[in-house]
Amino acid sequence: MVLRALIIEDTPTIAKVQKHIAISVGYAVDIAATLEEAKALIKQHSYYCAVVDFILPDAPNGEAIPVTIKADIPTIVMTGNIDESTRTTVERYPIIDYITKEHKQAYHYLKKQLQRLPKNKQISILIVEDSISARHYIKTLLVRQKYRVYEANDGEHALQVLAENPEISVIITDFEMPKLNGAELCVEVRRKHNDEDIAIIGISSSEQAQLSARFIKSGANDYLRKPFNNEEFYCRLSQNVDMLENIATIRRQANTDYRTDLPNRRYFFEEAKKQLRVDEKAQNTVCLAMLDIDHFKSINDNHGHDAGDAVLKGFSAALTKFFPNDLIARMGGEEFAIKFTKNDKAEAQKQLTLFIQYIEKNSRSFSEYAIPFTVSAGLTDEINHNLDTLLKHADVHLYQAKESGRNRLVS
């Protein structure tokens, strides 16, 4: 569903720029040059957010702001300047942010805010605060920007909530709390989660000069002193969320095969070895398969490398569809691997056989080139927890499948 944004701005050139920014990040946009026009549009449409000019011909003192707020529209205020009188008026309302139209950077910041707002719904934040009123206030700030919020009333409770909700990626914690204080909580969190996975922001009303350093040395990423300015709170939070997303992007690029979007060989080795340690502890039998697209070189030779790439992508999509709960990867060229989660030989054989049949029957439909192809597979199952040995044994079975006619499974 396309999200809709309302721009309330009486200067046509500025409205045009704002509209371009909003459209570029995926919004449908309506523009109102006056408060009356805005009221009429609000009656007609449901808006995901609004960008509101502070001064309008029929609303010279920020009167448009309470209109969008009352309509439950997350609101970003843009102003020509931000003197104390204007700031006091703006901060009276529960807006997302306010931006001054001072320079080009203001519009870059607006774009960033419009991009972030829909993404915030996927970000889970844990507030750790023993004061109910302080916890409620921080929650209000977060909900305003559409974050998902969890709460804990002390450090021990926070560890329990974190264990039950592994999707939490940001912790905002007070210092003075019973059972575990904020710094001690940081130490406990860092025993299991590094700062590339979870960002921690410490907060405190204490006047101790060294408290910020204590928080950061205990594992926090940032620190804010209470009472904090809402604008600074949002900026610090946004920076930490951006940091986590940038790290996740770098990891994804490092661990993903660029041609097929499957996990790559490096990722497969890292994750498979983790799984094998668990299997070894439980003395599980391990099921691992190697697969190879038959006659792939002739596809490239006869149809070109673009066609070969299309075959790889189509095959990879089918592999993901058939083995959604297993560890799969492109190992290189036309060779792929599967480390089965269940380690059930009969089930693995059944899945692989069905997959081979599916490829033979449907491969023409995988790309615009309509190239038919088949796949061979080798499966090993054994109480062996050395990855290199498992891959070697599966590869031997794959070679036997190739030698005995291809388009088949040997196990």
N, C-alpha and C positions, 0 to 999 in steps of 0.2 A: 504494500500500500504506500502511495506517495504521500509524504508528510506535507502539510500546508503551513506556510509562514505568512504573517501579516506584517507589512512594513508601513509604519505611520510616519510620513516624512513629507514636508511641504516644499523642499528644494528639489526640483526635478533631477538635477545632475547627481545629487547624493542618493536619491531614491533609486536611480538607474544603476548606480554602482552597487548599492545594497542588494537590489534584485538580482543582478548578475552573480554576486557572491553566493546568495542563497540558492539560486538555480544550479550553480556549478557544484554544489555539494548535495544536490538531490531533492530540494524542496520545490513544491509548486508555490507560487508567490502572488499575493494580492497587495496592491498599493493603495493607501488612503492618504490624501493630502491634508485632510482636516479631521478633527475629532468626530464630527457628525458622519463623515464618510466611513470612518472606522467603526462606529457603532452599527451602522447599517450592514457592513460586511460581517461583523461578529454575529449578527442575527442570522446571517445566511450560511456561514461556514463554521466548521470546527477547526481551530488552529492549534498546531503543535507548539508554536512559539511566536513571539512578536518582537519586532525591533521598533522602538518608540522614540521619536524625537521629543525632547523635553519642551521645546517652544514651538507651538503651532498657532496659526492665525486665530483659531477659536479656543485655544487652550495654552495661554502664554506662560503659565506657571506650573507646568507638569501635570495638568488635570487629566491627560490621557492615561497616565500611569495607573491610577486606581480603576480605570475602566477595564483595562486588560487584566489586571490582577483580579478584579471581581468576577470576570468571565473565566477565571482559572486558567489563564494563558501564561506560561512561563515567559517572563518579559526581560528583554535587554534594553536598557535606556542608552541612547546616544545623545550627547549634548555638545554644544559649541564650546562651552567652558564649564568648569566645575568649581566655582567659588563656594565659599562656606554655606551660603544661603541655599544654593542649588543642591549641594551635597546633603545638607540636612533634610531637604525635601525628598530627595531621591531615597535616602537611607530609611525613611519612614515606612517604605513599602517593601514587601518581601520579593524583591526582584532577583533575577539570576545574576546580573552584572550591570555596570554602567561603564560606558566608553566615551572618551572625549574625541571629538572630530578634529584633532590637532594636526595629524600627519598621516602619511600612508600606512604606517604601522598599525594605526587604529583599525583599519579595514582588514589587515591580516589577522588581527586579534579577533575581530568579529567573525571572520571565516572559521577560525579555530573553534570558537564557541559554538557556532552553528553545527560544525562537524561533530563536536564532542557530545552535544546534548542527546542525540539518539543512542550513541554508544554507551552512555553512562548507565543505561538500563541493564547492561550486561556486567556491570562492575559492582562487586559486593564489598561493603565496608563495614568493619566492626568497630563500634564505639565502646570504649572501656572507661567507665566513669561511675563512681559511687554516688554522686549527686544526681538525683532524679531530674531536677530542674536543668542542670547543665547538660545532662544526657539528652533530654528532650530538645533543648535549644540546638545542639549540634545536629541531632536527627532532622530537625526542621530545615536547617541549612542544606543538608544532603538530599533530602526528599525533594526540595525545591529544584535541584538540578538533576532529578530523576535517578539518583543512585539507589541501589538496593542496600538496605541497612539492617544490620544485626546489632544487638545490644548485649552488654555484660556489665554487671555491677561491681566486679573486682577482677584481679588478675587471674585467680584460679578459675572463676567462671568463664573468663575469656578463653583460656586454654581449652576448656570443654566445648565452648561454642565453635572454636576454630577446628577442633577435631571432628565435630559433627558437620561442619560446612566447609569443606576444603576449597570451595570456589572463592572464599574470601581472599582478596588481594591487597587490601589496605587496612591497617589498624590505626585508629586514633585513640591514644591512651593518656589518661591523666596520670600524674605522678603519685600523689598521696592517696592510697587506697588500702583497705584492710587486706590481710592474707598475703598478697603479692603487690608491691608497688610497681609503678610504671617501668622503672629501670630493670627491676627483677623480671617483669613480664617480658621485656625485650630479650633478655638473656635466654629465657626459656623458649621463646619463639624461634630464636636463632639456632637453637640446638637442632631443629628439624627443617627450618626454612631460611634460605639465604635471602639477601636483599635484592636479588634478581627475581624472586618469586612473590615476596610480600614486602610492601613498603610500610614502615611504621613512622607515625608522626606523634611525637610526645607533646603534651600540653600541661601547663601548670600555672597556678596563680602565685607560686612561691617567688620570692625575690632573691633567692640564692643565685648568685652570679654564675656559679659553676654547674648549675643544673642542666643547661643545654648540652654542655660537654659530657656530662655524666650519661645523659640519654643517648647521645650519639656514640659514645664509647661502649655502651651496652648493646648497641645494635640498631638504634633508631636511624632513620634517614633524614629526619627533619625535626624541628622544634618550634612551638609557638607558645608565647606567654599569654595567659588569660588576664584580663579580658582582651580578646583579639579583635581586630578589625575584620569584618566579614569579607571585604575585598582581598585582604592579605590571605585569609583562610582559603578562599577559593583559588587564589593564585598558587599557593603552596601545594594544595591538594592536586590541582591540575598538573603542576610540574612533576609530581611524584607518579601520577597515573600515566602521564606521557612517557616518563622514564621506563616504567614497567612495559608499556606497549612497544617502545622502541627496542627494548631487550628481547621481547617475545618475537618481534619481527626479525631481528638478527638471528635468533636461534632457529626460527622457522626456515630462513633462507639457508642457514648452514646445514640444516638437517633434511632439506627437501631436494629431491631431484628436479632440476629446473625444467626438464622436458615433459615429465609426466605428472608432476605434483605429488608423487608418492614419496614416502620416506626414502632416503638414500642409504647407501651401504654403511656409511659412518653411523647413522642413527640406528640402523638395524643391529650393528654390532654392540652399540652401547646398551640398547634396550633388551636385546636378547640375552646378554650376559647378566643383566639384572634379574630377568625372569629365570634364568638357569640357576642362579644362586638360590632362589626360592625353591625351584624344583629339586635341587640337590639336597637341601635341608629336609624336604619332605620325601626324598627318594622316589620322586615321580619318574615315570617313563616319559621320554621327550619325543614329540612328533615334529619333524621339520621337513619341509619340501623345497625342492628346487624346480623351477619351471623355465622353459625356453621356447620362444616362438619358432616354429619350424620354418626352415628355408627363409629366414629373415633377410639374409644377404641378397637373395634373388629379388626380394620385394624392392630393396633399395636400388639394385642394378636395373630392374625392368621398369620401375615406376618413379624413381627419383627419391631423394632423401626427404622431401616434404611429405610424400606419401608414406614413407617409412615412419616419420614422426607421428603422422596421423594414426597409423596402426598401433604404435606404442601407446599413444594417449587413449585410444579406444579400448585397447587391451587392459590398460591400467584402471580405467573406469569400471570395467567389468570385474576386475580382480577386487577392487574396493567394495563393489556391490555384493559379491559372493562371500567375502571373508571380512565382514565389518568388525568382528570382535577379535581378530587375530593380528599378529604383527606381520605386516607385509612390507616389502621394499623392492625397489629396482636395484639390483646388484651391479649392473653395468651392461651396456649393449642391449641385447634382447633377453637377458637373464634376470629372473625374479626369485625371491625367496619368501617362504611363509613359515613362521614359528607359531604353531597352533597353541591356543590358550588352554583348551581342554585336555590336550595330550591323549586323545582317544583314537587309537589307530583305525578302528572300523569306521568311526565318524569321519575322520580325515580322508580315508579312502573314498567314502561315499561322496563327500563334498568335492574332492578333486575330480572324480569321475564325471559327476554332473557338470562341473565347470568345463572340462575338456569337451564334453558333448555340446555344451552351450556355445563355446567358441566356434566349433566346427559349423554349427547350424546358423549362427547369427553374425559372424565376423564381417560379412559384407556390409552390414548396416552400421558399422562402427565409425565410418568416415565417408566423406564425399567421394572418395576414390573407389569405393565398393570393392575392396580387395579381399578375397577369401583367404583365410589362413587357419592353421591349426596350432596346437601347443602340445608339447610333451612335458611329463613331470616325473620326478623321482622323489619318493618318500622314504624317510628312515624313521623308525621308532625304536628306541633303546634306552636303557638306564645308563645314560652317558651325559655328562654335563659339561663337556668341553666343546665349545662352539665350532672351532676349526675342524674337529673330528666329525661332528654331526654334519657340517656342510660338505665335507669330503665324502661321507657315506651317501648322503642324498645325491650328490653330484655323480657318484658311480651309478646309482640307480637311474638317474636322468640319462646318462650315456647309454645305458642298456635300453632305455625306452627309445632313444634315437636309433640305435643299431637294429632294433627289432621292428622298425617300420614307422616310428613317429606317431603322433596323435594318440598317445596312450600314457598310462600310468604304470610305473614299475615300483614295487615296494617290497 
